[in-house]
């Protein structure tokens, strides 16, 4: 735990107690005596009214009728929060109304000079995915699917769900164990384990009509589910390294089930590991076209011969034109 985070937690710990000692702080937070004393002194310097008790069993207590000191943001902290909000505009994220109220509270807490800086940032920064004709951070123009927040509220309580899904104008019901809720290609997806058919199932959140906790008896532990899915998955036969230009192309378009793993903190290099069914002609042709779409900024670690041959044929055709 970082120092700033630890001090904030200690402040809340001691504010809820009538009395505490240095030894208690040492045991609770796993720190040395000198670190505990230093943290207590910093908390006192921040304005928390602590009273020291003298004696063998002495300790500290918080002066009555006192509250925690007001939280203050640095200029850079305010910019970091505001830019994080700006970067997520028009992405149909959950709790959008709460994001709006948070932005309004931040603007109400800061000075006029800080507000001017944020107004300028809002004018000059435009992130990918933001509608340039509607850049106002406080305008609720990108509401998510109404089922998304209901889904999140339910899965915070239980991962075993019964979801109703509209498919081909019919509503189908699936009992699932929800493994992941993720956003891909501008839409939210559920990755779950079908408890009846015992297989992986991907469900678009846009197709949900209802979500309820699962009350049936057929359940699997997460460990058992992962083991079963691991046995069902085909062996990886396509491994690619992507550079920044290929990553930009990937973001523009990629097959739904293919994902990338970034290999550096700046997200300028990435890795793709997946299985391609070379016995499906349509899939083989689509993947071949997609690899050409990614461009030259890729390195091939492993590729099926059928795809390599298909790429060579495409190159030969282009070369003869």
Secondary structure, 3 states (H helix, E strand, C coil): CCHHHHHHHHHHHHHCCCCECHHHHHHHHCCCHHHHHHHHHHHHHCCCCEEECCCCCCCEEECCCCCCCCCCCCHHHHHHHHHHHHHCCCCCCCCHHHHHHHHHHHHHHCCHHHHHHHHHHHHHCCCCCCCCCCCCCCCCCCCCCHHHHHHHHHHCCCCEEEEEEEECCEEEEEEEEEEEEEEECCEEEEEEEECCCCEEEEEEHHHEEEEEECCCCCCCCHHHHHHHHHHHCCCCCEEEEECHHHHHHHHHCCCCCCCCEECCCCCCCEEEEECCCCCCHHHHHHHHHHHHHHCCCEEEEECCHHHHHHHHHHHHHHHHC
